[in-house]
Amino acid sequence: MSRQVWGTCSVKDHCDPRAFVSEVMLYDRLVVPVPADDDDRIRWTVNGWDPERQDKVLEILGKRARTVPWDAERETKWKKRYDARADIAAGTPDWAFAATRLVLTEDLPRFVTGVQVVSNYTNVPEMESEIGLRPAGDNEVPLYGGAAVAIIGHEFFVPDDPNWTYEDLLKEAVELSSETDAGLKRRAFWRWQREFFNDQGITDQSSIDEAVAEMHDLIELEKKRIRKKNIITSVRYAMLAGSVTLGAIGGPLTAAALGTAFVSIGQFVADRFSEIGVDGVDKPVCLVNDIQKHFGWSDVN
């Protein structure tokens, strides 16, 4: 069975003017919380979460979305997680909704084997606050053995015709990303990511450069596929943060970039990574998609 990547959503992500247009290009499926009952729909309306808009969005997503009732049990789990991180909540208003996404990672069906869940953030500050990401100090990067923070960045493309309505853009994104060839290329990229975040260890700069070149080639193949569709697209950037094992490296590691791809190892540290994944299959990984490059990517190019 081919491994898939599912993205989890918060109770208000569908309210974004371009909700899920980018996400369906990145993920095989979206896990979307929905009102548990009619009374809950009233509560959502009062909170400004617009359940009627969500209904329309879910209709377009079709099988690309898995709905999960946001019931009392999940609300309790969310509150415990939120209260436990009150320091972050105070400084990051959107942390409450990020916590919703994380709760959903705990409830995936067991019959779906080998699923990697990636928590999605809508901007870099949100991710930085959640995992405590910051530039590394002089004594914070291990030179021999141990784990280091890796930042991976890559371009991806979304439909973006200014003459289309939001519904048209989402429909096109769903159709474009649901093609068999699209799924194969998407999973090839995520397979690359899993192999990069393995336990074999990064030992030298050349292995980083080679990984960037391979990722660049995967992105270029996807570019060619989309260009054949003759639709207007825009470029967005996906940034992943995770931990990698360092072997007995022979010298300092520097960031590497090749046009559409970027990797930095050891230039950043993270205070914490949330446990994301099913049965501990994968190392923790957080992802953010944005319209700008970050983490010194533009400086490397």
C-alpha positions in Angstrom: 0.0 0.0 0.0 1.4 3.4 -1.0 2.1 5.7 1.9 0.0 8.8 2.0 0.4 12.2 3.6 -2.7 13.7 5.2 -3.0 17.3 6.5 -5.1 18.2 9.5 -7.2 21.4 9.6 -8.6 23.6 12.3 -12.2 24.5 12.9 -11.8 27.8 11.0 -9.3 27.0 8.2 -12.2 26.8 5.7 -12.9 30.5 6.4 -9.7 31.6 4.7 -10.6 33.3 1.4 -8.4 30.8 -0.4 -9.0 27.8 1.9 -7.4 24.5 0.9 -6.4 25.7 -2.6 -2.7 25.2 -1.6 -3.3 22.3 0.8 -4.8 19.9 -1.8 -1.7 20.4 -3.9 0.5 19.3 -0.9 -1.6 16.6 0.7 -3.3 13.4 -0.4 -6.2 14.0 1.9 -7.4 16.7 4.4 -8.8 15.9 7.8 -11.4 18.5 8.5 -13.3 19.0 11.9 -17.0 19.6 11.4 -19.9 20.5 13.8 -21.0 17.5 15.9 -24.7 18.3 15.7 -27.2 21.1 15.0 -26.6 22.8 18.3 -22.9 22.8 17.5 -23.6 24.4 14.1 -25.2 27.3 16.0 -22.1 27.6 18.2 -19.9 27.6 15.1 -22.0 30.4 13.6 -21.8 32.5 16.8 -18.0 32.0 16.8 -17.8 33.1 13.2 -16.7 29.7 11.8 -19.3 29.8 9.1 -20.5 26.1 8.8 -22.4 26.9 5.7 -19.3 27.9 3.9 -17.6 24.8 5.1 -20.5 22.7 3.6 -19.8 24.2 0.2 -16.0 23.7 0.5 -16.4 20.1 1.6 -18.7 19.4 -1.4 -15.9 20.6 -3.7 -13.2 18.6 -1.9 -15.3 15.4 -2.1 -13.2 12.3 -1.3 -10.1 14.4 -0.8 -11.5 15.4 2.6 -12.2 13.2 5.7 -14.6 14.9 8.0 -14.3 14.4 11.8 -17.1 15.6 14.2 -15.6 18.0 16.7 -17.4 16.5 19.6 -17.1 16.9 23.4 -14.4 14.3 23.6 -12.2 16.1 21.1 -13.0 19.4 22.7 -11.8 18.1 26.0 -8.5 16.9 24.4 -8.1 20.2 22.8 -8.6 22.1 26.1 -6.0 20.0 27.9 -3.5 20.6 25.2 -4.3 24.3 25.0 -4.2 24.8 28.8 -0.9 22.9 29.0 0.7 25.4 26.6 -0.8 28.6 28.1 2.5 30.4 27.6 2.3 29.9 23.8 -1.4 30.6 23.8 -0.9 34.0 25.4 1.7 35.1 22.8 0.2 33.4 19.8 -3.6 34.0 19.2 -3.8 31.3 16.5 -2.3 28.6 18.8 -5.8 27.6 19.8 -6.5 26.6 16.2 -3.1 25.0 15.8 -4.0 22.8 18.8 -7.2 21.7 17.0 -5.1 20.4 14.1 -2.8 18.5 16.5 -5.7 16.8 18.3 -6.9 15.4 15.0 -3.6 13.6 14.5 -4.5 11.4 17.5 -7.8 10.0 15.9 -6.8 8.6 12.6 -8.4 5.2 11.7 -6.2 2.3 12.5 -7.1 0.6 9.2 -5.2 3.3 7.4 -1.7 2.0 7.6 1.5 3.9 7.0 -0.1 7.3 7.1 2.1 10.2 7.9 0.3 13.2 9.3 1.9 16.6 8.9 0.6 19.5 11.0 0.0 22.5 8.7 0.7 26.1 9.7 -0.4 29.0 7.7 2.6 31.3 8.5 6.2 30.9 9.7 5.7 32.8 13.0 3.0 30.3 14.0 5.3 27.4 13.5 8.3 29.1 15.1 6.2 29.8 18.2 4.9 26.2 18.4 8.2 24.4 18.2 10.4 27.2 19.6 12.4 27.5 16.4 15.3 30.1 16.4 18.8 30.6 15.0 21.4 28.4 16.6 23.9 29.8 19.0 27.6 29.0 18.8 27.3 26.1 21.3 23.9 24.7 20.3 24.8 22.7 17.1 26.3 19.3 17.8 29.5 18.6 15.8 29.7 14.9 16.2 26.6 12.7 16.6 23.3 13.7 18.1 20.4 15.4 16.4 20.2 18.7 14.6 17.3 20.7 13.2 16.8 20.5 9.5 14.8 23.1 7.5 13.7 22.0 4.0 12.1 24.4 1.6 10.6 23.9 -1.8 8.4 25.6 -4.4 5.0 24.3 -5.3 2.3 25.6 -7.6 -1.4 26.4 -7.2 -4.1 27.6 -9.6 -4.2 31.4 -9.5 -6.3 32.8 -12.3 -7.4 36.3 -11.3 -10.6 35.9 -13.4 -11.7 32.8 -11.5 -13.9 32.7 -8.4 -12.6 31.0 -5.3 -14.8 28.0 -6.0 -13.4 27.7 -9.5 -9.8 27.8 -8.1 -10.5 25.1 -5.5 -12.2 22.9 -8.1 -9.3 23.2 -10.4 -6.8 22.5 -7.6 -8.8 19.4 -6.6 -8.9 18.2 -10.2 -5.3 19.0 -10.9 -4.0 17.3 -7.7 -6.3 14.3 -7.9 -4.9 13.0 -11.2 -3.0 9.7 -10.9 0.3 11.3 -12.1 -0.1 14.1 -9.6 -0.5 11.6 -6.7 2.5 9.6 -7.8 4.7 12.7 -8.0 3.4 14.0 -4.7 4.1 10.8 -2.9 7.6 10.6 -4.6 8.4 13.9 -2.9 7.1 12.8 0.5 9.0 9.5 0.1 12.1 11.7 -0.5 11.3 13.6 2.7 10.9 10.4 4.8 14.2 9.1 3.5 15.9 12.4 4.3 14.6 12.3 7.9 15.9 8.8 8.5 18.2 7.4 11.1 21.3 6.8 8.9 22.7 10.2 9.7 24.0 13.2 7.7 27.8 12.9 7.5 29.0 15.6 5.0 28.0 18.6 2.9 28.0 16.6 -0.3 25.0 14.4 1.0 23.1 17.6 1.6 23.9 19.0 -1.9 22.9 15.7 -3.5 19.6 15.7 -1.6 18.8 19.2 -2.7 19.6 18.3 -6.3 17.2 15.3 -6.1 14.4 17.4 -4.6 15.0 20.0 -7.3 14.6 17.4 -10.0 11.3 16.1 -8.5 9.9 19.7 -8.4 11.0 20.3 -12.0 9.0 17.2 -13.1 5.9 18.5 -11.4 6.4 21.9 -13.1 6.4 20.3 -16.5 3.2 18.4 -15.7 1.4 21.6 -14.6 2.6 23.6 -17.5 0.9 21.2 -19.9 -2.4 22.1 -18.4 -2.2 25.7 -19.7 -3.7 27.2 -16.5 -2.5 30.2 -14.6 -0.6 29.3 -11.5 1.4 31.1 -8.8 4.4 29.9 -6.8 4.1 29.2 -3.1 6.7 27.8 -0.7 6.5 24.9 1.6 9.0 24.8 4.6 9.4 21.6 6.7 11.1 21.5 10.1 12.3 18.3 11.6 15.2 16.6 13.2 18.0 14.7 11.5 20.8 12.5 13.0 24.4 13.8 12.5 27.1 11.2 12.0 30.8 11.9 12.4 30.8 14.9 10.1 34.0 16.0 8.5 33.5 19.7 8.8 30.9 22.5 9.1 27.6 22.1 7.4 26.1 25.0 5.4 22.8 25.7 3.8 22.4 24.4 0.2 19.9 25.7 -2.5 19.2 24.9 -6.1 16.6 27.1 -7.6 13.4 25.5 -6.4 14.8 23.6 -3.4 16.6 24.5 -0.1 18.0 22.6 2.9 19.6 24.0 6.0 21.0 21.7 8.8 22.2 22.9 12.1 21.7 26.6 11.5 18.6 26.5 13.7 17.5 24.8 16.9 14.0 24.0 18.2 13.0 23.8 21.8 10.4 21.1 21.1 8.7 19.0 18.4 5.2 17.8 18.9 4.7 14.1 18.5 3.2 13.7 15.0 2.7 10.5 13.2 1.0 7.1 13.6 2.5 4.6 16.1 5.7 6.6 16.0 6.4 5.6 12.4 7.8 8.9 11.4 10.0 11.5 13.0 8.2 14.7 14.0 7.8 17.1 11.1 6.0 20.4 11.0 5.1 22.2 7.7 4.2 25.7 6.8 3.2 27.0 3.4 3.7 30.7 2.6 4.1 33.1 -0.3 7.6 34.0 0.6 11.0 32.2 1.0 12.3 32.0 4.6 15.3 30.8 6.7 17.9 32.5 4.5 16.8 30.7 1.4 16.9 33.9 -0.7 20.4 34.6 0.6 21.7 31.3 -0.6 20.3 31.6 -4.2 
